[in-house]
Amino acid sequence: MIDATSSERAALRVVVDLNRCQGYAQCCYAAPDAFFLRGREILFYDPAPPAARRGEIERAVQACPVRAISLQAGADDGDTP
């Protein structure tokens, strides 16, 4: 039996290119439950948000002025650098 929480979390994978990110924080406004800044430059984010947050994550992807955020299907398996 698969845990519902596990299956929800496995549905999305957020990838942020931290070399490209400039700290404009538009993602934080679009999806405050998934992205937040500490200080002016340190971005924290949920790499495997629940599927229920897909809409706000997609808004965050579109809001990023430098296109540093991408949304992929599947959870992070830890093998990707």
C-alpha positions as a printed NumPy array, in Angstrom:
array([[  0.   ,   0.   ,   0.   ],
       [  1.336,   3.43 ,  -0.959],
       [  1.121,   6.247,   1.552],
       [ -0.981,   9.113,   0.112],
       [  1.476,  11.674,   1.431],
       [  4.35 ,   9.949,  -0.363],
       [  2.453,   9.766,  -3.64 ],
       [  1.511,  13.452,  -3.428],
       [  5.107,  14.477,  -2.8  ],
       [  6.354,  12.268,  -5.63 ],
       [  4.261,  14.133,  -8.175],
       [  6.42 ,  17.283,  -8.493],
       [ 10.071,  18.195,  -8.519],
       [ 11.242,  21.801,  -8.312],
       [ 14.725,  22.642,  -9.547],
       [ 16.286,  26.054,  -8.945],
       [ 19.493,  27.056, -10.698],
       [ 21.082,  28.911,  -7.8  ],
       [ 23.83 ,  30.225, -10.076],
       [ 21.202,  31.928, -12.216],
       [ 18.974,  33.12 ,  -9.344],
       [ 19.444,  36.828,  -8.629],
       [ 17.255,  37.036,  -5.524],
       [ 14.396,  39.023,  -7.068],
       [ 12.055,  36.961,  -4.849],
       [  9.175,  36.889,  -7.308],
       [  8.836,  33.174,  -6.556],
       [  8.337,  34.035,  -2.882],
       [  5.354,  36.204,  -3.759],
       [  3.876,  33.661,  -6.173],
       [  4.346,  30.621,  -3.91 ],
       [  5.142,  31.717,  -0.349],
       [  4.595,  28.23 ,   1.058],
       [  7.237,  26.777,  -1.252],
       [  9.865,  29.554,  -1.547],
       [ 11.297,  32.041,   0.93 ],
       [ 14.368,  34.21 ,   1.262],
       [ 16.489,  34.438,   4.339],
       [ 18.221,  37.763,   4.334],
       [ 18.587,  39.263,   0.881],
       [ 20.102,  36.4  ,  -1.045],
       [ 19.584,  32.963,   0.507],
       [ 16.712,  31.159,  -1.181],
       [ 15.08 ,  28.223,   0.55 ],
       [ 12.566,  26.097,  -1.306],
       [ 10.741,  22.798,  -1.16 ],
       [ 12.25 ,  20.585,  -3.897],
       [  9.335,  18.114,  -3.741],
       [  6.145,  20.049,  -2.973],
       [  2.765,  18.339,  -2.773],
       [  0.831,  18.069,  -6.024],
       [ -1.839,  20.337,  -4.54 ],
       [  0.608,  23.257,  -4.861],
       [  1.22 ,  22.76 ,  -8.573],
       [ -0.651,  25.943,  -9.562],
       [  1.323,  28.236,  -7.297],
       [  4.606,  26.543,  -8.246],
       [  3.807,  27.086, -11.93 ],
       [  3.118,  30.765, -11.162],
       [  6.497,  30.974,  -9.427],
       [  8.222,  29.431, -12.456],
       [  6.595,  32.02 , -14.724],
       [  7.277,  34.892, -12.313],
       [ 11.035,  34.32 , -12.192],
       [ 12.589,  37.066, -14.348],
       [ 15.791,  35.081, -14.959],
       [ 14.064,  31.696, -15.48 ],
       [ 16.035,  30.04 , -12.695],
       [ 13.157,  27.75 , -11.659],
       [ 11.929,  24.668, -13.463],
       [  9.21 ,  22.189, -12.611],
       [  9.664,  18.543, -13.493],
       [  7.535,  15.462, -13.064],
       [  8.629,  13.074, -10.337],
       [ 10.295,  13.48 ,  -6.988],
       [ 13.975,  14.077,  -6.453],
       [ 15.617,  10.685,  -6.146],
       [ 18.886,  12.132,  -4.922],
       [ 20.84 ,  10.921,  -7.963],
       [ 20.696,  14.186,  -9.887],
       [ 23.491,  16.643,  -9.082]])
